[in-house]
Amino acid sequence: MGDLEFSERNYTISNFKQNGYEKLVLSKPLDEYEAEVPVTRQWFWSTDIGEWEEVEITVEGNSEKPYEKFIEMADSILKQLHIYLERSLKYLKQFISIQKFSVYYLSAVSFGRLLNFDGHILAGFTLFRTWSIYELPCCLHGFI
């Protein structure tokens, strides 16, 4: 595999809405107090994507279930994940042109609300990558 090539067959998750949704679990068990507080919760599922093992897929929701709009977003984005992976590495290559991208590890893909640089809260997703040599995290945010 070249530095910036991701095959659709190996780097997508099809039918997340039908298959992955059922596998999502609440990321942290709720105690008696937390169960009554109406705050955002993270639902997650761990899966292999390409050569990366145990990539965490997180979806924002409440204490009862993930929010439907973020399930829809995850379904749409994960079907095209290979495209987003290529774009994110091409973007990073502009800033770190000498770095080989085979040392990056995809650790998580998150769907939910994001706070952007000017204080607006938007729906979007984040690809979390770790530069394995130095364990430096880097993220690519996409807004929908």
Steps between C-alpha positions, in 0.01 A plus 500: 500500500630844410515775758174657387300209358211338684286237330127529542474129582738518800436850632124537519229384735181425312156488658605660829141603565381139476801314642720734706214674679413181688862461614528847655529500879493786749863598556470535875250330729273752665470525875168587664559877481631506142204304365268786597713784359413585137850542357673370191636147508739319268408164348783295355589193302848366429578345161787433261537730198759392245823418684394700806365297789243607757413838351241662726187629331321743735158654451350774715170424671317509831491244782245287313631487141718670238342797322343399169648794305853387594420136414392624155821705473716205606328273248565747219862583592609143576376387156752745352769474768773414249446843336525686832814308596668595172399864539623519858841360411535729197417793728757390760761444228483874422629574851732203554623429147790268592300276735408148383136447577531128562597594856158649569240298686128572479381480860144639489223647290256716695158637399321776687504870573829686462599847612678680216758778522249785511283351776225345288380150583456298182419139420803317368751223529863460601767255384753447780843387388811431700845550358641177639868600517434788738145412606388847400126524439359682200140548401305584190159653559221500244184701536172397344 
